[in-house]
Amino acid sequence: MGHARIETDVAIVGAGGGGAVLALLLAQQGVRSLVVERAVGPPQGLRGEILQPNGQQVLDRLGLLDKLPTHAVRSVQRFNFCRSGGERLCTVDYSDLPAPYNRAVVTLPNVAHHAILDALEKQNPDGLWYDATFTGLRFDGSRVIGLHATRHGEPMEVSARLVVGADGAFSKVRESLGISANLYRYPQSYLIAILKAPPEFNEARYLVGKREILGLFPAAGQQVYAFYMIKAGSYEAVKAQGLDALRRAWIRIDPAMEGIVPGLVDWSQTGYMPTGRVRTDRWVADGALLIGDAAHAMNPHASQGRMQAMVDAVTVADLIPRWLKENDFSAKALRAFEIARRPQVMMLQRLADEQCRFWNTGNPLLAYLRDRVFRTLDRNARLRYRVLSTTAGLRSQPPFSLVDRIMAAGFLPDPNARVTEC
Ligand SMILES: Cc1cc2nc3c(=O)[nH]c(=O)nc-3n(C[C@H](O)[C@H](O)[C@H](O)COP(=O)(O)OP(=O)(O)OC[C@H]3O[C@@H](n4cnc5c(N)ncnc54)[C@H](O)[C@@H]3O)c2cc1C
């Protein structure tokens, strides 16, 4: 039996945070596309999701922000950074940002993603194939002209003018392109859980201690997401210590957990999320490009991984009409995407790594400096706004200059501490 052959304009590998948004934008523009996704259906697992303002903008453009089910989303404005034990260090308030995206939107697992996939299904019913695994690229010389995949175990061939690798940190498209990647696995990962919260739990809390982090985010349905930093690969070891040990650790870090941890009764309420960073020296080739984690996975401290995958998708969708019109999908033409996106992505990767160094630390001097910076930020509206607008995805420049860093550490007064730069 011969291979099934399909022809399209844009073939996308992976229907994750980046690939699904790109497919929907292309469908809305009337550009032919096909997504191959190896999973058998939309993701169902537990995952914490915070839509930062730049992600809200993308969803708004897709026409979906207002359509997210109200019972599954919660707006959060105030984020309190505290020391382990509960002492408040700094409060960041999203209502300082320009309206209407002046909040963080916490959604129940996969809610935004399912809304995107549902809209794609309506707009382009045959545009997403599940149980379809990318197996390799097709080349004409050095130019990519499509891909090989298996669908329901059967081999198939796709011809495309552009192949987009949106297949995550361990990207096979990247590998097939011969793009070497520096894939770093952080020594810390996260245990996440979703639990019932008391009625007064309306503000996010982020507690940092000695090699300890516990993030608590209010979620819809009077619930709370807990993000707890654990050693990479230690989920089974944490489980072996028992739920009671975990409950006690959380209460020690945040005494307010006393009212929440009784709701943690089974490990099925928890999940494990490894963390990694991807760096590559190019994201484009003749006829192909990489978006999202395939190009630039980053530490979750940035709270931007999925948002950046979505913004990549928007950037590609905006450039597509020109590439199609000129019929030019050479690496030289596709570079416009990389030039537009690299500055923000690299800045966020560096910032997240710096946050790892200070926030995750067990070193008392670094912890002292960290707490000092949080306390300065609490008093300094200018620097606080810089940090907030960066996490919100609204800046491409680093939040602090060298002088700002010295001021943030409290070693130099800031004459403009009360001035915000909206
Ligand atoms: C603990 C933790 C917390 C996080 N918190 C946040 C946050 O608060 N905000 C935020 O913005 N981001 C966050 N992220 C990051 C975010 O989850 C990722 O950056 C985002 O999912 C990347 O999207 P993507 O489309 O590039 O890749 P993915 O979402 O990983 O999608 C890749 C897709 O490709 C498919 N695939 C892979 N290989 C193949 C193949 N061979 N054939 C076909 N399909 C294939 C996969 O099945 C998957 O569906 C967090 C990550 C972690 C670990």
Ligand as a Chemical Component Dictionary entry (heavy atoms), coordinates in Angstrom:
data_LIG
# 
_chem_comp.id                   LIG 
_chem_comp.type                 NON-POLYMER 
_chem_comp.pdbx_formal_charge   0 
_chem_comp.three_letter_code    LIG 
# 
loop_
_chem_comp_atom.comp_id 
_chem_comp_atom.atom_id 
_chem_comp_atom.alt_atom_id 
_chem_comp_atom.type_symbol 
_chem_comp_atom.charge 
_chem_comp_atom.model_Cartn_x 
_chem_comp_atom.model_Cartn_y 
_chem_comp_atom.model_Cartn_z 
_chem_comp_atom.pdbx_ordinal 
LIG C1  C1  C 0 6.139 24.006 36.186 1  
LIG C2  C2  C 0 5.817 24.783 34.942 2  
LIG C3  C3  C 0 5.038 25.913 35.040 3  
LIG C4  C4  C 0 4.778 26.695 33.920 4  
LIG N1  N1  N 0 4.050 27.822 34.085 5  
LIG C5  C5  C 0 3.837 28.629 33.025 6  
LIG C6  C6  C 0 3.119 29.856 33.193 7  
LIG O1  O1  O 0 2.669 30.220 34.293 8  
LIG N2  N2  N 0 2.945 30.643 32.109 9  
LIG C7  C7  C 0 3.434 30.277 30.899 10 
LIG O2  O2  O 0 3.260 31.045 29.942 11 
LIG N3  N3  N 0 4.100 29.119 30.691 12 
LIG C8  C8  C 0 4.322 28.284 31.726 13 
LIG N4  N4  N 0 5.004 27.112 31.543 14 
LIG C9  C9  C 0 5.578 26.793 30.228 15 
LIG C10 C10 C 0 4.615 26.257 29.171 16 
LIG O3  O3  O 0 3.959 25.103 29.653 17 
LIG C11 C11 C 0 5.392 25.928 27.886 18 
LIG O4  O4  O 0 6.339 26.930 27.625 19 
LIG C12 C12 C 0 4.440 25.853 26.681 20 
LIG O5  O5  O 0 3.578 24.744 26.830 21 
LIG C13 C13 C 0 5.208 25.745 25.360 22 
LIG O6  O6  O 0 4.329 25.588 24.272 23 
LIG P1  P1  P 0 4.791 24.828 22.959 24 
LIG O7  O7  O 0 3.635 24.869 22.014 25 
LIG O8  O8  O 0 6.094 25.344 22.485 26 
LIG O9  O9  O 0 5.098 23.332 23.417 27 
LIG P2  P2  P 0 4.116 22.272 24.093 28 
LIG O10 O10 O 0 2.968 22.930 24.758 29 
LIG O11 O11 O 0 5.012 21.358 24.840 30 
LIG O12 O12 O 0 3.488 21.483 22.850 31 
LIG C14 C14 C 0 4.219 20.602 22.052 32 
LIG C15 C15 C 0 3.236 19.669 21.368 33 
LIG O13 O13 O 0 3.936 18.909 20.387 34 
LIG C16 C16 C 0 3.486 17.576 20.433 35 
LIG N5  N5  N 0 4.555 16.733 19.879 36 
LIG C17 C17 C 0 5.791 16.525 20.388 37 
LIG N6  N6  N 0 6.499 15.702 19.588 38 
LIG C18 C18 C 0 5.682 15.393 18.539 39 
LIG C19 C19 C 0 5.849 14.590 17.375 40 
LIG N7  N7  N 0 6.988 13.907 17.119 41 
LIG N8  N8  N 0 4.805 14.505 16.504 42 
LIG C20 C20 C 0 3.654 15.179 16.743 43 
LIG N9  N9  N 0 3.438 15.955 17.835 44 
LIG C21 C21 C 0 4.451 16.061 18.711 45 
LIG C22 C22 C 0 3.209 17.324 21.919 46 
LIG O14 O14 O 0 2.335 16.237 22.117 47 
LIG C23 C23 C 0 2.600 18.664 22.342 48 
LIG O15 O15 O 0 1.217 18.696 22.180 49 
LIG C24 C24 C 0 5.284 26.307 32.635 50 
LIG C25 C25 C 0 6.041 25.149 32.514 51 
LIG C26 C26 C 0 6.335 24.390 33.657 52 
LIG C27 C27 C 0 7.194 23.167 33.524 53 
# 
loop_
_chem_comp_bond.comp_id 
_chem_comp_bond.atom_id_1 
_chem_comp_bond.atom_id_2 
_chem_comp_bond.value_order 
_chem_comp_bond.pdbx_ordinal 
LIG C1  C2  SING 1  
LIG C2  C3  SING 2  
LIG C2  C26 DOUB 3  
LIG C3  C4  DOUB 4  
LIG C4  N1  SING 5  
LIG C4  C24 SING 6  
LIG N1  C5  DOUB 7  
LIG C5  C6  SING 8  
LIG C5  C8  SING 9  
LIG C6  O1  DOUB 10 
LIG C6  N2  SING 11 
LIG N2  C7  SING 12 
LIG C7  O2  DOUB 13 
LIG C7  N3  SING 14 
LIG N3  C8  DOUB 15 
LIG C8  N4  SING 16 
LIG N4  C9  SING 17 
LIG N4  C24 SING 18 
LIG C9  C10 SING 19 
LIG C10 O3  SING 20 
LIG C10 C11 SING 21 
LIG C11 O4  SING 22 
LIG C11 C12 SING 23 
LIG C12 O5  SING 24 
LIG C12 C13 SING 25 
LIG C13 O6  SING 26 
LIG O6  P1  SING 27 
LIG P1  O7  DOUB 28 
LIG P1  O8  SING 29 
LIG P1  O9  SING 30 
LIG O9  P2  SING 31 
LIG P2  O10 DOUB 32 
LIG P2  O11 SING 33 
LIG P2  O12 SING 34 
LIG O12 C14 SING 35 
LIG C14 C15 SING 36 
LIG C15 O13 SING 37 
LIG C15 C23 SING 38 
LIG O13 C16 SING 39 
LIG C16 N5  SING 40 
LIG C16 C22 SING 41 
LIG N5  C17 SING 42 
LIG N5  C21 SING 43 
LIG C17 N6  DOUB 44 
LIG N6  C18 SING 45 
LIG C18 C19 SING 46 
LIG C18 C21 DOUB 47 
LIG C19 N7  SING 48 
LIG C19 N8  DOUB 49 
LIG N8  C20 SING 50 
LIG C20 N9  DOUB 51 
LIG N9  C21 SING 52 
LIG C22 O14 SING 53 
LIG C22 C23 SING 54 
LIG C23 O15 SING 55 
LIG C24 C25 DOUB 56 
LIG C25 C26 SING 57 
LIG C26 C27 SING 58 
# 
